[in-house]
């Protein structure tokens, strides 16, 4: 009876699971699943040797699977896979072609020669560059012509002024001086004419008369105003002897040759010398 009681106690211990604190040095099998899924020990395992049962408290379990097998899902029949071609391409349906109009031979040739350029980043067709208009705007040649005319006018004016100054240097010298001889009735004669010297001295016109050609009988006539303008000290001064009052006596006319215009000043002949004009003198140029 003691053996039967021991066997029943061992069966209870087997159903309860392994001891929480197994002995050191003995191998145990841990049960991870719930205890409800653990099968009862086989009858063959319960009948153990008396010597073995008395020497250890470890319950040995069968090495067979004690957990229920997972339910199997119905497998679908395998579909056959078409083998790929060696070229790596697939047969695609051809797109419907739109009817096109027949082009002339020259147009077809041009369409063949044209190529589509693609942008490197997106792969889409790159926009074609706009053709530059070879015809220049009409204002461009007009502006170029006006600038050229302005440059030519400036350089032309400077060239004319430079050339005129060189000519006056040769003709009148520096300071500008001119001379002439005439018979004016001042102790002169055809053999001994009076001598006139006109000079631009520091922008002032001065005329010296040698009566009868004698320097000892010289008279100086000064124009009562200064010469003004650019390079006025280089303005030539000349004299002219002509009757402008109607008394049949030659009068002294002084010409100041400015670049813009000529200025004149008249000294009236009174029979002995020249005097400045009066308000009563009727001068006709």
URPEUR-V142493 format. One record per helix or strand. SS is the DSSP state (a for helix, b for strand). FROM is the first residue (numbers start at 1). TO is the last residue. If there is no record, write none. Layout:
ss=SS from=FROM to=TO
ss=SS from=FROM to=TO
//
This chain:
ss=a from=2 to=16
ss=a from=35 to=37
ss=a from=43 to=46
ss=a from=50 to=55
ss=a from=105 to=113
ss=b from=118 to=118
ss=b from=125 to=125
ss=a from=138 to=172
ss=b from=177 to=182
ss=b from=194 to=200
ss=b from=204 to=210
ss=a from=211 to=213
ss=a from=215 to=217
ss=b from=218 to=226
ss=a from=232 to=234
ss=b from=236 to=242
ss=b from=251 to=257
ss=b from=262 to=269
ss=b from=274 to=276
//
